[in-house]
């Protein structure tokens, strides 16, 4: 049962969990967001989607016994909130599926809509969009279970599932014997796999934030410092050993090219909220790695660290995202009388 709302504060439903391999990461992000939202300005309602698809309340109790019934109950809870903050990572959440549900229910929400979420989660589609707006990507090809036996090795490659995050299923292949096992591992996560040429360069990330007034702001660049020959894999991302340099030391031209590419991707994909764009900086310029429409959202995650360096604290960043979602919903409602959703 939803508690009576305090009209002086914004009621925010924070959703975490989900069915993807990033379930635990999403839980950590959602818990961090719930605790950091300014209690003077927000009433927070916690919801979790279990690995079984069942929605649960803040105490971890199922809202009903099945996915469908618990989703129906969750929609009743969400209807009593002003805005939804879906801190979902990976498929069945960040990929536009949850955004579609919220759109159908006319509920304002933080982050990307259906199109941007689906495109950015699909690394193959993201590459096509990036190339269309003049951004370099690693040469590569698509593999399925049917075509896996035709994959050939002639240079070092990175093998990755098309739609997955947190580097799950990603392998660096430097010898021919490693290729088939790497593809098989990626196919256990997704039915489509990317085989990309290994790009040698500095790993530099930029974040684009759409402020509540609609302005796009690019945060300071972050460089991921890795040992030679290492990938920024799942272990390094979450064992606390990752080393970030903010701001990354860049020449003015390097910074401008990365910022322009990030803004172009944000616009071309149709993003909202905050997005992290990951690049390899090579002697020939930036090469896109991937785009995250709901990046990690703990205080120690890359995006909050970037904007904190600019002076926008973690709670202030979250508040900006909430206000931006409400502003976007208000704009859509004005454009389409009688509707609140986008």
Secondary structure, DSSP 4 states (H G I P E B T S, - for coil): -PPPP-TTSEEEEEEEE-SSTTHHHHHHHHHHHHHHS-TTTEEEEEEEE-TTS-EE-TTS-BSSSSHHHHHHHHHHHHHTSSEEEE---STTTTTTHHHHHHHHTT--BSS--HHHHHHHH-HHHHHHHHHHTT-EE--EEEE-TTTGGG---SS-EEEEESS--TTTT-EEE-SHHHHHHHHHHHHTT-S-EEEEEPPPSEEEEEEEEE-TTS-EEEPPPEEEE--TT----HHHHHSS--EEEES----HHHHHHHHHHHHHHHHHHT--SEEEEEEEEETTEEEEEEEESS---STTSHHHHHHHHTT--HHHHHHHHHHHHHHHHHHHHHHSTT----
